Amino acid sequence: MNEQQRRARNDQRVSELWPAFGAKIKAVIAELESLGLRPRIQDGYRSPADQLIAFQTGHSKLKYGFHNVTGAGGKKESLAVDMLDDDHPAQEKSEYLLRLAAAAESQGLVSGIRWGLPANLSNAIDAAIANKDWKANVKVGWDPSHVQPTGITPQQAKAGKRPT
């Protein structure tokens, strides 16, 4: 995807997010871009039908998740993005994923880089980020390009709660 298309896609996907979460995602994108990376929001809001497909195909463990959050009148207020490396979509290198995790964490967010990993492998990710060892040979969790808020559950979001 060319640069203009990538930026337009990111802007469109950010418009589907809860505003406070969207502002943090913009900051994550800006940090990654300042490093010469080309982050692309693959998914922001996901319809219930698309979420069910993601669940059935093993791409999600939830039938309702942060991607599905809506507000009054069905307004899209997603609290999750899947942020791929536009230069290597769906084949992200650990350097990109470590930098994404660090950028997300700097905004008070969390990525799926550690999901499903035992403590020793999760600790290796922590060490790589702490040491800024972006080329560390680490094993990543099952959804490493996913970014979401902390301190809230999908069910709380479904009931109307939003992070600040």
Secondary structure, DSSP 8 states (H G I E B T S, - for coil): --HHHHHHHHHHHHTTB-HHHHHHHHHHHHHHHHTT--EEEEESS--HHHHHHHHHTTS-S-SS-GGG-B-GGG-B-B--EEEEETTSTT---HHHHHHHHHHHHHTTEEEETTTT--HHHHHHHHHHHHTT-TT------SEEEEEEESS--HHHHHTT----
